[in-house]
Amino acid sequence: MAYAGLLAMGFLALYGASNQTVFGQTAENSLLGGYQDQTLIYVLYHYLDFPPFAHGEETAVVGVAIAALIAVRRRRWRDMATVVVAAPVAIYATHVFKNVAGRPRLVISRDVDPSFPSGHFAVAAVVTVALLIVVPSVWLKWCAPLLLGWTAMIGAGVQSMGWHRPSDVVGSALLVAAVFLVVGSLLSKSIKRVVVGQLWPGLVGLTIALVIVALAVASAWKPKTWAVPYLAISALIATALIGWVALRLCRTTDPTSVGTRSVEQPAVSGIPLS
């Protein structure tokens, strides 16, 4: 719960710095410009309706439904409750905050529409966390890289196409992470926790990280090349945060599961809990 509070404060601080100050608006607006069909990621959006660039609501519904079904199949009722409560709350919160908080026009710019936090990235983040919470541990080493790579592509792509600013993507990650941590701390319970180093040891983990970085850079590419590193880095920061929250909540009670460690439980009246 303490982590959720820190994330919420970070969310509000980021909004204030990026949307409520002249410096913040000027700095982020300088990263915009160009046409979306000049970006690499536009091909996936235009020709393939790559979700959630397109069909965002459908993506969220299908992704969360699959996560809930997996949880039911595994009889993970607390995890199912976490998913079905946190997912809609996180997505709805992004829309409510965007509409209520707004973006004052502090600088002269044609890009004045409120966009903090990103709803597109929120959908990808919610689906990623929901699925990683409920999949069996033996699937994590395959599912996590795929889902986090997809999330990084969405975070970078919405920026390169001019739909969102860096703070929108990072802010969305902070909000989604805070909501899942709060709900997860209230509803989820287990005695095992994932250990990243055991899932992807050594060069395997490094290779996966480099591939995700490459996906973010490719998705962030636009003719204004000097802006690409900023867009990619913000997408990677947001993706790393989502991955951290997902793996923090992704726990198992299966003692034979790969990549997990025991979490010590406190004793009550001198009698260790079994």
C-alpha positions as CSV (number, residue, x, y, z in Angstrom):
1,M,0.0,0.0,0.0
2,A,2.9,2.3,0.7
3,Y,4.2,1.8,-2.9
4,A,0.7,2.7,-4.2
5,G,0.8,6.0,-2.3
6,L,4.2,6.9,-3.7
7,L,3.0,6.1,-7.2
8,A,-0.1,8.2,-6.7
9,M,2.1,11.1,-5.5
10,G,4.4,10.7,-8.5
11,F,1.4,10.7,-10.8
12,L,0.1,14.0,-9.4
13,A,3.6,15.5,-9.4
14,L,4.2,14.5,-13.0
15,Y,0.8,16.0,-14.0
16,G,1.7,19.3,-12.3
17,A,5.2,19.6,-13.8
18,S,4.2,18.6,-17.3
19,N,0.7,20.1,-17.7
20,Q,0.6,23.0,-15.2
21,T,3.8,24.8,-16.0
22,V,5.0,26.7,-19.0
23,F,8.3,24.8,-19.0
24,G,6.6,21.5,-19.0
25,Q,4.2,22.3,-21.8
26,T,6.9,23.9,-23.9
27,A,9.3,20.9,-23.5
28,E,6.8,18.3,-24.3
29,N,5.3,20.2,-27.2
30,S,8.7,20.4,-28.8
31,L,8.7,16.6,-29.2
32,L,5.5,16.7,-31.2
33,G,5.3,17.5,-34.9
34,G,5.2,15.7,-38.2
35,Y,2.6,13.3,-39.6
36,Q,1.6,10.0,-38.2
37,D,2.0,8.3,-41.6
38,Q,5.7,9.2,-41.5
39,T,6.3,6.9,-38.6
40,L,7.2,3.2,-38.7
41,I,4.5,2.1,-36.3
42,Y,1.8,3.7,-38.6
43,V,2.0,0.6,-40.8
44,L,0.7,-1.6,-38.0
45,Y,-2.0,0.9,-37.1
46,H,-3.2,1.6,-40.6
47,Y,-3.0,-1.8,-42.3
48,L,-3.5,-4.2,-39.3
49,D,-5.6,-2.2,-36.9
50,F,-2.9,-3.1,-34.3
51,P,-4.6,-3.1,-30.9
52,P,-5.1,-1.0,-28.8
53,F,-4.2,1.8,-31.4
54,A,-7.5,0.6,-32.8
55,H,-10.4,-1.2,-31.0
56,G,-9.1,-0.1,-27.5
57,E,-12.3,-1.0,-25.7
58,E,-12.6,-4.4,-27.3
59,T,-8.9,-5.1,-26.5
60,A,-9.5,-4.3,-22.8
61,V,-12.6,-6.4,-22.6
62,V,-11.1,-9.4,-24.4
63,G,-7.8,-9.2,-22.5
64,V,-9.4,-8.9,-19.1
65,A,-12.0,-11.7,-19.9
66,I,-9.2,-14.1,-20.9
67,A,-7.3,-13.2,-17.6
68,A,-10.5,-13.9,-15.6
69,L,-11.1,-17.2,-17.3
70,I,-7.6,-18.3,-16.7
71,A,-8.0,-17.4,-13.0
72,V,-11.2,-19.3,-12.8
73,R,-9.7,-22.4,-14.5
74,R,-6.8,-22.3,-12.0
75,R,-9.2,-21.6,-9.1
76,R,-7.4,-18.4,-8.2
77,W,-10.4,-16.5,-6.9
78,R,-8.5,-13.7,-5.3
79,D,-6.5,-13.1,-8.4
80,M,-9.7,-13.1,-10.5
81,A,-11.2,-10.5,-8.1
82,T,-8.1,-8.4,-8.4
83,V,-8.3,-8.4,-12.2
84,V,-12.0,-7.8,-12.5
85,V,-11.9,-4.9,-10.0
86,A,-8.6,-3.2,-10.8
87,A,-8.8,-3.3,-14.6
88,P,-12.0,-1.3,-15.1
89,V,-11.2,1.0,-12.2
90,A,-7.8,1.8,-13.8
91,I,-9.1,2.4,-17.3
92,Y,-12.1,4.5,-16.0
93,A,-9.8,6.5,-13.8
94,T,-7.6,7.6,-16.8
95,H,-10.7,8.9,-18.6
96,V,-12.1,10.7,-15.5
97,F,-8.8,12.4,-14.6
98,K,-8.2,13.5,-18.2
99,N,-11.7,15.1,-18.5
100,V,-11.7,16.6,-15.0
101,A,-8.1,17.9,-14.7
102,G,-7.7,19.2,-18.3
103,R,-4.7,21.0,-19.7
104,P,-4.6,24.8,-19.4
105,R,-3.3,26.7,-22.4
106,L,-0.1,28.2,-21.0
107,V,1.8,28.3,-24.3
108,I,1.0,29.1,-27.9
109,S,0.5,25.8,-29.6
110,R,-1.9,24.0,-31.9
111,D,-1.6,20.9,-29.6
112,V,-3.9,22.0,-26.8
113,D,-6.1,19.0,-26.2
114,P,-5.9,17.3,-22.8
115,S,-4.2,14.0,-23.1
116,F,-2.9,13.1,-19.6
117,P,-2.9,10.2,-18.9
118,S,-2.9,8.0,-22.0
119,G,-5.9,5.8,-22.4
120,H,-4.3,3.8,-25.2
121,F,-1.3,2.9,-22.9
122,A,-3.7,2.2,-20.0
123,V,-5.4,-0.5,-22.0
124,A,-2.1,-2.2,-22.9
125,A,-0.9,-1.9,-19.3
126,V,-4.1,-3.2,-17.8
127,V,-4.2,-6.2,-20.1
128,T,-0.5,-7.0,-19.5
129,V,-0.8,-6.8,-15.7
130,A,-4.0,-8.8,-15.7
131,L,-2.6,-11.6,-17.7
132,L,0.7,-11.8,-16.0
133,I,-1.0,-12.0,-12.6
134,V,-3.0,-15.1,-13.5
135,V,-0.9,-17.2,-16.0
136,P,0.9,-20.2,-14.6
137,S,4.5,-19.6,-13.5
138,V,5.8,-21.8,-16.3
139,W,4.2,-19.5,-18.8
140,L,5.7,-16.4,-17.4
141,K,9.1,-16.7,-19.2
142,W,7.2,-16.6,-22.5
143,C,4.2,-14.4,-21.8
144,A,6.0,-11.6,-20.0
145,P,8.5,-10.7,-22.8
146,L,5.7,-10.8,-25.4
147,L,3.3,-8.7,-23.3
148,L,5.9,-6.2,-22.2
149,G,7.3,-5.8,-25.7
150,W,3.7,-5.1,-26.9
151,T,3.3,-2.6,-24.1
152,A,6.5,-0.8,-25.0
153,M,5.4,-0.6,-28.7
154,I,2.2,1.0,-27.7
155,G,3.8,3.5,-25.3
156,A,6.3,4.6,-28.0
157,G,3.9,4.4,-30.8
158,V,1.2,6.8,-29.4
159,Q,4.0,9.3,-28.9
160,S,5.6,9.0,-32.3
161,M,2.2,9.4,-34.0
162,G,1.6,12.5,-32.0
163,W,-1.4,11.2,-30.0
164,H,0.3,11.5,-26.6
165,R,3.2,13.2,-24.9
166,P,5.8,11.4,-22.7
167,S,4.2,12.4,-19.5
168,D,0.9,10.9,-20.7
169,V,2.4,7.5,-21.1
170,V,4.4,7.5,-17.8
171,G,1.4,9.0,-16.0
172,S,-0.8,6.2,-17.3
173,A,1.7,3.6,-16.0
174,L,1.8,5.3,-12.6
175,L,-2.0,5.3,-12.3
176,V,-2.5,1.8,-13.5
177,A,0.3,0.5,-11.2
178,A,-1.2,2.3,-8.2
179,V,-4.7,1.0,-8.8
180,F,-3.5,-2.6,-9.1
181,L,-1.2,-2.4,-6.1
182,V,-4.1,-1.1,-3.9
183,V,-6.6,-3.7,-5.1
184,G,-4.0,-6.5,-5.0
185,S,-3.0,-5.7,-1.5
186,L,-6.6,-5.9,-0.4
187,L,-7.7,-9.0,-2.3
188,S,-4.7,-11.1,-3.2
189,K,-2.9,-13.5,-0.9
190,S,-0.1,-16.1,-1.5
191,I,3.1,-17.5,-0.1
192,K,5.3,-17.4,-3.1
193,R,6.8,-14.6,-5.2
194,V,8.4,-14.5,-8.6
195,V,12.1,-14.1,-8.8
196,V,13.1,-12.4,-12.1
197,G,16.7,-13.8,-12.2
198,Q,15.4,-17.4,-12.1
199,L,13.0,-16.8,-14.9
200,W,15.5,-15.2,-17.3
201,P,19.1,-15.9,-16.2
202,G,22.1,-14.1,-17.6
203,L,22.2,-13.6,-21.3
204,V,18.6,-14.7,-21.8
205,G,17.4,-11.8,-19.6
206,L,19.8,-9.4,-21.4
207,T,18.6,-10.5,-24.8
208,I,15.0,-10.0,-23.9
209,A,15.7,-6.6,-22.5
210,L,17.5,-5.6,-25.7
211,V,14.7,-6.8,-27.9
212,I,12.2,-4.8,-25.9
213,V,14.4,-1.7,-26.2
214,A,14.7,-2.2,-30.0
215,L,10.9,-2.5,-30.3
216,A,10.5,0.7,-28.4
217,V,13.0,2.6,-30.5
218,A,11.5,1.3,-33.7
219,S,8.0,2.3,-32.6
220,A,9.2,5.7,-31.5
221,W,10.9,6.4,-34.8
222,K,9.8,9.6,-36.7
223,P,11.5,12.1,-39.0
224,K,12.3,14.3,-36.1
225,T,15.0,11.9,-35.1
226,W,16.4,13.8,-32.2
227,A,13.1,13.3,-30.3
228,V,13.2,9.5,-30.8
229,P,15.4,8.7,-27.7
230,Y,13.1,10.8,-25.4
231,L,10.0,9.0,-26.7
232,A,11.6,5.5,-26.5
233,I,13.0,6.1,-23.0
234,S,9.6,7.3,-21.6
235,A,7.9,4.3,-23.1
236,L,10.5,2.0,-21.6
237,I,10.2,3.6,-18.1
238,A,6.5,3.1,-18.3
239,T,6.8,-0.5,-19.4
240,A,9.4,-1.3,-16.7
241,L,7.0,0.1,-14.1
242,I,4.2,-2.1,-15.4
243,G,6.4,-5.1,-15.5
244,W,7.5,-4.5,-11.9
245,V,4.0,-4.2,-10.7
246,A,2.8,-7.3,-12.6
247,L,5.7,-9.5,-11.3
248,R,5.2,-8.1,-7.8
249,L,1.5,-9.2,-7.8
250,C,2.2,-12.4,-9.8
251,R,2.6,-15.0,-7.0
252,T,2.0,-18.7,-6.7
253,T,1.2,-21.2,-4.0
254,D,2.6,-24.0,-6.1
255,P,5.8,-25.2,-4.4
256,T,7.1,-26.7,-7.6
257,S,6.8,-23.5,-9.7
258,V,9.8,-22.2,-11.5
259,G,11.2,-18.8,-10.7
260,T,9.5,-18.3,-7.3
261,R,10.7,-17.9,-3.8
262,S,9.0,-18.3,-0.4
263,V,7.8,-15.2,1.4
264,E,8.2,-15.6,5.1
265,Q,5.1,-15.4,7.2
266,P,5.0,-14.0,10.7
267,A,4.5,-16.2,13.7
268,V,1.5,-15.6,16.0
269,S,2.0,-16.2,19.8
270,G,5.2,-18.1,19.1
271,I,3.6,-20.6,16.8
272,P,4.8,-20.5,13.2
273,L,2.1,-20.4,10.6
274,S,2.0,-23.3,8.3
